[in-house]
Amino acid sequence: MKKKNLNLTDKQKSILFEEKTEAPGSSKLNNEKRIGSYCCINCGIKLFESSTKYESGSGWPSFYQSLPNVFETKIDNLLGYSRTEYHCKNCGGHHGHIFEDGPEPTGKRYCNNGICLKFEPKD
């Protein structure tokens, strides 16, 4: 098993390691507009750049592209249909699902639980 951060809240642990989901619209990162990077709250690895964040209307922070080689994926059939779930490659933490309804240039929507991200503004 990959290392877990001991300073996580119970909610963060349940989402990252029990694959739960935060309530839509609950993340303060939905309104984050500054330039910077979004990192895994558990291990600190950079996952997304702010330039790839967009307003998807889903209620969760959304990105059209991740940084290269930071996620592993698996198919999730929990809701009765297939979705692509993604996990931090470094620590195994569950972040969200990838959908095929995002903007160009990728057409992807990485729908991320905001509570699992740490925003690091550019200096």
C-alpha positions, 0 to 999 in steps of 0.5 A: 500500500502506498503511503498516506498522509497522517494530517488528512481530515477524515473527509479527505481520507474517505475520498482519497482512500475509500473513493467517496465523493465530496458534495458538488459546489462545496470546494473553495477551489471552484472559484480559484482564478489565480495562476499556479499549480494544483497538487495532491493533498496527500503526497504533494505531487503536482497534478494540474496547472491552472491554465488547464482549469475551466468552469464545467458547470459540474460543481467540482474543479475541472481540468481539460488536461493533467500533467504527464504521467501523474495518474493511474486509471481504472474503470468504475461501474458503481453507478451501473455504467462505466466511468474512468476513475483516476488515482494519484500515481505517487500515493494511490489517492482517488481524485475523481473521474475523467469524462469525454465532454471537456473543451478543446484541445483534449475534449476531456474533463478531469472532474476532481474532488477539490478537497483532495487538491492543494493550490500553490499560487505562482510566486 
